[in-house]
Amino acid sequence: MNTDNIFWGEAAIVSSQVEPSDWVLHARCRDSADILFADNAKQREARQVCRECPVWAECLAEALDNRIEWGVWGGMTERERRRLLRKHSDVRSWRELIRRHQQATAGAHATSGSGAR
C-alpha cells in the first residue's frame, strides 16, 4: 500500500518521538476539543489544528483502530476515515501501519539529508 497519499510526511517525524501512552497530553486540541466535533465549515478549522499538531498520527490511528465515528481525528473527518477504512479494509492495525510509515519516512529523510549542505 502506498502510504504517501494517506499521511502528511514531515509531521510524522515529530509524531514518532511521542510515547504511545502520552499522545493525548501533547495534542493541540486537548483544551479545546469542542472544535473537533463541529459541523461542515467548522471542520476546516479543526483540520488546521490537526495539521499543526505533533501527535496527529497517534490521534488518527486511535480513531481508525477503534472505528470512532464522530469528529475530526488526526486531521480527518468521519467521512474521510470511513472512506479510508473501506478502501483499505485489509489493514489490521493502523497504529502499526502508521508507525512503519513514520520509520520509513524518517529513514528516507535521514538518508537524503546526510550529504546535502
C-alpha positions, 0 to 999 in steps of 0.5 A: 500500500502506498502510504504517501497519499494517506499521511502528511510526511514531515509531521510524522517525524515529530509524531514518532518521538511521542510515547504511545501512552502520552499522545493525548497530553501533547495534542493541540486540541486537548483544551479545546476539543469542542472544535473537533466535533463541529459541523461542515465549515467548522471542520476546516478549522479543526483540520488546521489544528490537526495539521499543526499538531505533533501527535496527529498520527497517534490521534488518527490511528486511535480513531481508525483502530477503534472505528470512532465515528464522530469528529475530526481525528488526526486531521480527518473527518468521519467521512474521510476515515470511513472512506479510508477504512473501506478502501483499505479494509485489509489493514489490521492495525493502523497504529502499526501501519502508521508507525512503519510509515513514520520509520520509513519516512524518517529513514528516507529523510535521514538518508537524503539529508546526510550529504546535502549542505 
